[in-house]
Amino acid sequence: MKRLISSFVIALAVTVFSPLHAFAAGPDTEASVSAPININTADVQTLSQLKGIGEAKAQAIIAWREQNGPFDSVDELLQVKGIGEATLDDIRAKVAL
């Protein structure tokens, strides 16, 4: 019986502390963003997956895009109200044109 309990505890510990535990993030988490997000075509929900981009900033990105046409450079995101250097640095590798 002690052996069975010990085996169970070890199996539980391995499961909890396994690197595979990191892949348990759901589809609505930032961790799920794997392919770059196209800032010229993405909708509010998709843009909101980016770190530091909530619904309001996502809507601002889309509004800028509608008023000015497609982004020619990722750096143009700095022209969107509420997006500064720090936010751009956080998302630069996760966005594309």
DSSP file (Angstrom, degrees, kcal/mol; ACC not computed):
  #  RESIDUE AA STRUCTURE BP1 BP2  ACC     N-H-->O    O-->H-N    N-H-->O    O-->H-N    TCO  KAPPA ALPHA  PHI   PSI    X-CA   Y-CA   Z-CA
    1    1 A M     >        0   0    0      0, 0.0     4,-2.3     0, 0.0     5,-0.2   0.000 360.0 360.0 360.0 -42.9    0.0    0.0    0.0
    2    2 A K  H  >  +     0   0    0      1,-0.2     4,-2.6     2,-0.2     5,-0.2   0.886 360.0  52.7 -61.0 -37.5    2.8    2.4    0.9
    3    3 A R  H  > S+     0   0    0      2,-0.2     4,-2.3     1,-0.2    -1,-0.2   0.896 108.0  50.0 -65.9 -39.5    4.4    1.6   -2.5
    4    4 A L  H  > S+     0   0    0      2,-0.2     4,-2.2     1,-0.2    -2,-0.2   0.914 112.4  46.8 -64.6 -44.1    1.1    2.4   -4.3
    5    5 A I  H  X S+     0   0    0     -4,-2.3     4,-2.6     2,-0.2    -2,-0.2   0.913 112.0  50.8 -65.3 -43.2    0.8    5.8   -2.5
    6    6 A S  H  X S+     0   0    0     -4,-2.6     4,-2.4     1,-0.2    -2,-0.2   0.919 110.5  49.2 -60.6 -43.5    4.4    6.6   -3.2
    7    7 A S  H  X S+     0   0    0     -4,-2.3     4,-2.5     1,-0.2    -1,-0.2   0.901 111.0  50.1 -63.0 -40.7    4.0    5.8   -6.9
    8    8 A F  H  X S+     0   0    0     -4,-2.2     4,-2.5     2,-0.2    -2,-0.2   0.923 110.7  49.0 -63.8 -44.9    0.9    8.0   -7.0
    9    9 A V  H  X S+     0   0    0     -4,-2.6     4,-2.4     2,-0.2    -2,-0.2   0.907 112.7  48.0 -62.4 -43.0    2.6   10.9   -5.4
   10   10 A I  H  X S+     0   0    0     -4,-2.4     4,-2.5     2,-0.2    -2,-0.2   0.929 112.0  49.0 -64.2 -45.5    5.6   10.6   -7.7
   11   11 A A  H  X S+     0   0    0     -4,-2.5     4,-2.1     1,-0.2    -2,-0.2   0.897 112.0  49.3 -61.6 -40.3    3.3   10.4  -10.8
   12   12 A L  H  X S+     0   0    0     -4,-2.5     4,-2.5     2,-0.2    -1,-0.2   0.919 111.2  49.1 -64.7 -44.3    1.4   13.5   -9.6
   13   13 A A  H  X S+     0   0    0     -4,-2.4     4,-2.5     1,-0.2    -2,-0.2   0.906 110.7  50.2 -62.9 -42.4    4.6   15.5   -9.0
   14   14 A V  H  X S+     0   0    0     -4,-2.5     4,-0.5     1,-0.2    -1,-0.2   0.907 112.3  48.1 -63.1 -41.5    5.9   14.6  -12.4
   15   15 A T  H >< S+     0   0    0     -4,-2.1     3,-0.6    -5,-0.2    -2,-0.2   0.932 114.2  44.7 -64.7 -46.8    2.6   15.6  -14.0
   16   16 A V  H 3< S+     0   0    0     -4,-2.5    -2,-0.2     1,-0.2    -1,-0.2   0.887 120.9  38.4 -67.4 -40.3    2.4   19.0  -12.2
   17   17 A F  H 3< S+     0   0    0     -4,-2.5    -1,-0.2    -5,-0.2    -2,-0.2   0.312  88.6 121.3 -97.1   9.5    6.0   19.9  -12.7
   18   18 A S  S X< S-     0   0    0     -3,-0.6     3,-1.7    -4,-0.5     4,-0.3  -0.414  70.5-125.8 -70.6 145.1    6.4   18.6  -16.3
   19   19 A P  G >  S+     0   0    0      0, 0.0     3,-1.4     0, 0.0     4,-0.3   0.765 109.1  70.0 -61.1 -24.2    7.4   21.0  -19.0
   20   20 A L  G >  S+     0   0    0      1,-0.3     3,-1.5     2,-0.2     4,-0.2   0.732  79.7  76.5 -66.0 -19.8    4.3   19.9  -20.9
   21   21 A H  G X  S+     0   0    0     -3,-1.7     3,-1.5     1,-0.3    -1,-0.3   0.819  84.6  64.4 -58.1 -31.0    2.2   21.7  -18.2
   22   22 A A  G X  S+     0   0    0     -3,-1.4     3,-0.8    -4,-0.3    -1,-0.3   0.751  94.0  60.4 -65.8 -24.3    3.2   25.0  -20.0
   23   23 A F  G <  S+     0   0    0     -3,-1.5    -1,-0.3    -4,-0.3    -2,-0.2   0.440  80.0  86.9 -83.6   1.6    1.2   23.8  -23.1
   24   24 A A  G <   +     0   0    0     -3,-1.5    -1,-0.2    -4,-0.2    -2,-0.1   0.473  58.2 125.0 -79.5  -0.8   -2.0   23.7  -21.1
   25   25 A A    <   -     0   0    0     -3,-0.8    -3,-0.0     1,-0.1     0, 0.0  -0.336  63.1-119.9 -60.6 138.3   -2.7   27.3  -21.8
   26   26 A G    >   -     0   0    0      1,-0.1     3,-1.4     2,-0.0     6,-0.2  -0.158  26.4 -98.0 -75.0 173.0   -6.1   27.8  -23.4
   27   27 A P  T 3  S+     0   0    0      0, 0.0    -1,-0.1     0, 0.0    -2,-0.1   0.652 118.2  59.8 -69.6 -15.8   -6.7   29.4  -26.8
   28   28 A D  T 3  S+     0   0    0      3,-0.0     2,-0.2     5,-0.0    -2,-0.0   0.304  86.6  98.5 -95.9  10.3   -7.5   32.8  -25.4
   29   29 A T  S X  S-     0   0    0     -3,-1.4     3,-1.6     1,-0.1     4,-0.2  -0.620  81.9-119.4 -98.7 158.0   -4.1   33.3  -23.7
   30   30 A E  G >  S+     0   0    0      1,-0.3     3,-1.9    -2,-0.2    21,-0.1   0.825 110.2  68.5 -60.4 -32.4   -1.2   35.3  -24.9
   31   31 A A  G 3  S+     0   0    0      1,-0.3    -1,-0.3    -5,-0.1    -6,-0.1   0.712  88.8  66.5 -61.4 -20.0    0.9   32.1  -24.8
   32   32 A S  G <  S+     0   0    0     -3,-1.6     2,-1.0    -6,-0.2    -1,-0.3   0.589  71.5 103.5 -81.3  -8.8   -1.2   30.8  -27.7
   33   33 A V    <   +     0   0    0     -3,-1.9     4,-0.1    -4,-0.2    -5,-0.0  -0.628  36.4 143.6 -75.8 105.3    0.1   33.4  -30.2
   34   34 A S        +     0   0    0     -2,-1.0    -1,-0.2     1,-0.1     3,-0.1   0.797  53.7  53.9-111.4 -49.5    2.6   31.4  -32.2
   35   35 A A  S    S-     0   0    0      1,-0.1    -1,-0.1    59,-0.0    59,-0.0  -0.632 100.0 -93.7 -85.3 147.1    2.4   32.7  -35.8
   36   36 A P        -     0   0    0      0, 0.0     2,-0.5     0, 0.0    59,-0.3  -0.279  38.3-123.8 -59.0 144.6    2.8   36.5  -36.3
   37   37 A I  E     -a   95   0A   0     57,-3.0    59,-2.6    -3,-0.1     2,-0.8  -0.794  17.2-128.7 -92.9 128.4   -0.4   38.5  -36.4
   38   38 A N  E >>  -a   96   0A   0     -2,-0.5     4,-2.3    57,-0.2     3,-1.3  -0.676  15.0-161.3 -78.9 111.2   -0.9   40.5  -39.5
   39   39 A I  T 34 S+     0   0    0     57,-2.4    -1,-0.2    -2,-0.8    58,-0.1   0.615  87.3  59.6 -71.7 -10.7   -1.7   44.0  -38.3
   40   40 A N  T 34 S+     0   0    0     56,-0.4    -1,-0.3     1,-0.1    57,-0.1   0.599 121.3  20.1 -90.0 -12.2   -3.3   44.9  -41.6
   41   41 A T  T <4 S+     0   0    0     -3,-1.3    -2,-0.2     2,-0.1    -1,-0.1   0.544  92.0 114.4-130.0 -14.5   -5.9   42.2  -41.6
   42   42 A A     <  -     0   0    0     -4,-2.3     2,-0.1     1,-0.1    -5,-0.0  -0.273  55.2-135.3 -68.2 146.6   -6.4   41.1  -37.9
   43   43 A D     >  -     0   0    0      1,-0.1     4,-2.6    19,-0.0     5,-0.3  -0.346  33.5 -91.1 -90.5 178.0   -9.7   41.7  -36.1
   44   44 A V  H  > S+     0   0    0      1,-0.2     4,-2.2     2,-0.2     5,-0.1   0.905 124.7  51.7 -57.6 -45.7  -10.1   43.1  -32.6
   45   45 A Q  H  4 S+     0   0    0      1,-0.2     4,-0.3     2,-0.2    -1,-0.2   0.903 112.7  45.1 -61.3 -42.3  -10.2   39.6  -31.0
   46   46 A T  H >4 S+     0   0    0      1,-0.2     3,-1.4     2,-0.2     4,-0.3   0.928 113.4  48.6 -69.3 -45.6   -6.9   38.6  -32.7
   47   47 A L  H >< S+     0   0    0     -4,-2.6     3,-1.7     1,-0.3    -1,-0.2   0.845 102.2  64.8 -62.8 -33.1   -5.1   41.8  -32.0
   48   48 A S  T 3< S+     0   0    0     -4,-2.2    -1,-0.3     1,-0.3    -2,-0.2   0.623  86.7  71.7 -67.3 -12.6   -6.2   41.6  -28.3
   49   49 A Q  T <  S+     0   0    0     -3,-1.4    -1,-0.3    -4,-0.3   -16,-0.2   0.667  79.4  96.9 -74.7 -16.5   -4.1   38.5  -27.9
   50   50 A L  S X  S-     0   0    0     -3,-1.7     3,-2.0    -4,-0.3     2,-0.1  -0.483  91.4 -96.4 -77.0 144.1   -0.9   40.6  -28.1
   51   51 A K  T 3  S+     0   0    0      1,-0.3    -1,-0.1    39,-0.2     3,-0.1  -0.380 109.2   9.6 -60.1 127.0    0.7   41.6  -24.8
   52   52 A G  T 3  S+     0   0    0      1,-0.2     2,-0.7    -2,-0.1    -1,-0.3   0.445 102.0 110.2  83.2   0.5   -0.4   45.1  -23.9
   53   53 A I    <   +     0   0    0     -3,-2.0    -3,-0.2    -5,-0.2    -1,-0.2  -0.896  42.0 172.3-112.9 104.3   -3.1   45.3  -26.5
   54   54 A G     >  -     0   0    0     -2,-0.7     4,-2.3    -3,-0.1     5,-0.2  -0.221  53.6 -79.4 -92.9-169.8   -6.6   45.2  -25.0
   55   55 A E  H  > S+     0   0    0      1,-0.2     4,-2.4     2,-0.2     5,-0.2   0.896 128.3  52.1 -61.9 -41.8   -9.8   45.7  -26.9
   56   56 A A  H  > S+     0   0    0      1,-0.2     4,-2.0     2,-0.2    -1,-0.2   0.922 112.8  43.7 -63.9 -44.7   -9.5   49.6  -26.9
   57   57 A K  H  > S+     0   0    0      2,-0.2     4,-2.3     1,-0.2    -1,-0.2   0.877 112.1  54.0 -69.0 -36.0   -6.0   49.5  -28.4
   58   58 A A  H  X S+     0   0    0     -4,-2.3     4,-2.1     2,-0.2    -2,-0.2   0.917 109.6  47.8 -62.8 -42.2   -7.0   46.9  -30.9
   59   59 A Q  H  X S+     0   0    0     -4,-2.4     4,-2.6     1,-0.2    -1,-0.2   0.871 109.8  53.4 -65.2 -36.2   -9.9   49.1  -32.0
   60   60 A A  H  X S+     0   0    0     -4,-2.0     4,-2.5     2,-0.2    -2,-0.2   0.885 107.2  51.5 -65.6 -38.1   -7.5   52.0  -32.2
   61   61 A I  H  X S+     0   0    0     -4,-2.3     4,-2.3     2,-0.2    -2,-0.2   0.932 112.5  45.6 -62.1 -45.6   -5.2   50.0  -34.5
   62   62 A I  H  X S+     0   0    0     -4,-2.1     4,-2.4     2,-0.2    -2,-0.2   0.901 112.1  51.3 -66.3 -40.7   -8.2   49.1  -36.8
   63   63 A A  H  X S+     0   0    0     -4,-2.6     4,-2.0     2,-0.2    -2,-0.2   0.911 110.6  48.8 -62.3 -42.8   -9.4   52.7  -36.8
   64   64 A W  H  X S+     0   0    0     -4,-2.5     4,-2.6     1,-0.2     5,-0.3   0.923 111.5  50.2 -61.0 -43.9   -5.9   53.9  -37.8
   65   65 A R  H  X S+     0   0    0     -4,-2.3     4,-1.8     1,-0.2    -2,-0.2   0.884 110.7  49.1 -62.2 -40.7   -5.8   51.3  -40.5
   66   66 A E  H  < S+     0   0    0     -4,-2.4    -1,-0.2     1,-0.2    -2,-0.2   0.843 117.2  41.3 -69.5 -33.4   -9.2   52.4  -41.8
   67   67 A Q  H  < S+     0   0    0     -4,-2.0    -2,-0.2    -5,-0.2    -1,-0.2   0.826 129.3  25.4 -82.0 -33.0   -8.3   56.1  -41.9
   68   68 A N  H  < S-     0   0    0     -4,-2.6    -3,-0.2     1,-0.3    -2,-0.2   0.465 104.1-118.0-114.0  -4.6   -4.7   55.8  -43.2
   69   69 A G     <  -     0   0    0     -4,-1.8    -1,-0.3    -5,-0.3    -2,-0.1  -0.329  62.1 -19.1  87.6-178.1   -4.7   52.5  -45.2
   70   70 A P  S    S-     0   0    0      0, 0.0     2,-0.2     0, 0.0   -30,-0.1  -0.201  76.0 -99.4 -63.5 151.0   -2.6   49.5  -44.5
   71   71 A F        -     0   0    0      1,-0.1     3,-0.1   -32,-0.0   -31,-0.1  -0.489  26.6-165.3 -66.6 135.7    0.5   49.8  -42.3
   72   72 A D  S    S+     0   0    0      1,-0.3     2,-0.3    -2,-0.2    -1,-0.1   0.622  76.6  18.3 -93.5 -18.3    3.7   50.0  -44.4
   73   73 A S  S >  S-     0   0    0      1,-0.1     3,-1.3    23,-0.1    -1,-0.3  -0.992  70.9-125.0-151.3 147.3    5.9   49.3  -41.3
   74   74 A V  G >  S+     0   0    0     -2,-0.3     3,-1.9     1,-0.3     4,-0.2   0.834 110.3  67.9 -61.1 -31.7    5.4   47.8  -37.9
   75   75 A D  G >  S+     0   0    0      1,-0.3     3,-1.9     2,-0.2    -1,-0.3   0.731  81.6  75.1 -62.1 -22.2    6.9   51.1  -36.6
   76   76 A E  G X  S+     0   0    0     -3,-1.3     3,-2.2     1,-0.3    -1,-0.3   0.690  74.0  81.1 -64.8 -16.7    3.8   52.9  -37.7
   77   77 A L  G X  S+     0   0    0     -3,-1.9     3,-1.8     1,-0.3    -1,-0.3   0.774  76.8  72.2 -58.8 -23.5    2.0   51.4  -34.8
   78   78 A L  G <  S+     0   0    0     -3,-1.9    -1,-0.3     1,-0.3    -2,-0.2   0.708  88.0  62.2 -64.4 -18.7    3.6   54.2  -32.8
   79   79 A Q  G <  S+     0   0    0     -3,-2.2     2,-0.4    -4,-0.2    -1,-0.3   0.571  83.3  96.1 -81.8  -9.6    1.2   56.6  -34.5
   80   80 A V  S X  S-     0   0    0     -3,-1.8     3,-2.1    -4,-0.3   -19,-0.1  -0.702  89.7-107.7 -84.1 128.1   -1.7   54.7  -32.9
   81   81 A K  T 3  S+     0   0    0     -2,-0.4   -21,-0.1     1,-0.3     3,-0.1  -0.306 103.5  21.8 -57.5 129.2   -2.9   56.4  -29.7
   82   82 A G  T 3  S+     0   0    0      1,-0.2     2,-0.6    -4,-0.1    -1,-0.3   0.331  96.3 107.2  96.5  -6.6   -1.9   54.4  -26.7
   83   83 A I    <   +     0   0    0     -3,-2.1    -1,-0.2    -6,-0.2     2,-0.2  -0.921  43.6 168.4-110.1 118.1    0.9   52.5  -28.3
   84   84 A G     >  -     0   0    0     -2,-0.6     4,-2.6    -3,-0.1     5,-0.2  -0.484  52.0 -80.4-114.3-173.8    4.4   53.5  -27.2
   85   85 A E  H  > S+     0   0    0      1,-0.2     4,-2.8     2,-0.2     5,-0.2   0.886 125.2  52.5 -56.8 -43.7    7.9   52.2  -27.6
   86   86 A A  H  > S+     0   0    0      2,-0.2     4,-1.9     1,-0.2    -1,-0.2   0.924 111.8  44.9 -63.4 -44.6    7.5   49.7  -24.7
   87   87 A T  H  > S+     0   0    0      2,-0.2     4,-1.7     1,-0.2    -1,-0.2   0.926 113.5  50.7 -64.5 -43.8    4.4   48.2  -26.1
   88   88 A L  H  X S+     0   0    0     -4,-2.6     4,-2.0     1,-0.2    -2,-0.2   0.914 108.9  51.3 -61.1 -42.5    5.9   48.1  -29.6
   89   89 A D  H  < S+     0   0    0     -4,-2.8     4,-0.4     1,-0.2    -1,-0.2   0.880 109.1  52.3 -61.0 -37.4    9.0   46.4  -28.3
   90   90 A D  H  < S+     0   0    0     -4,-1.9    -1,-0.2     1,-0.2    -2,-0.2   0.832 121.5  29.6 -67.6 -32.6    6.8   43.7  -26.6
   91   91 A I  H >X S+     0   0    0     -4,-1.7     3,-2.2    -3,-0.2     4,-0.6   0.553  88.5  99.7-107.0  -8.8    4.9   42.9  -29.7
   92   92 A R  G >< S+     0   0    0     -4,-2.0     3,-1.0     1,-0.3    -1,-0.1   0.856  87.4  45.6 -49.6 -45.2    7.4   43.5  -32.5
   93   93 A A  G 34 S+     0   0    0     -4,-0.4    -1,-0.3     1,-0.2    -2,-0.1   0.603 112.0  54.1 -75.7  -9.8    8.3   39.9  -33.0
   94   94 A K  G <4 S+     0   0    0     -3,-2.2   -57,-3.0   -58,-0.1     2,-0.3   0.396  99.9  68.6-106.4   2.0    4.7   38.8  -32.9
   95   95 A V  E <<  +a   37   0A   0     -3,-1.0     2,-0.3    -4,-0.6   -57,-0.2  -0.858  53.3 176.9-122.5 158.4    3.3   41.0  -35.6
   96   96 A A  E      a   38   0A   0    -59,-2.6   -57,-2.4    -2,-0.3   -56,-0.4  -0.902 360.0 360.0-146.7 171.9    3.7   41.2  -39.4
   97   97 A L              0   0    0     -2,-0.3   -59,-0.1   -59,-0.2   -26,-0.0   0.366 360.0 360.0-104.9 360.0    2.4   43.1  -42.4
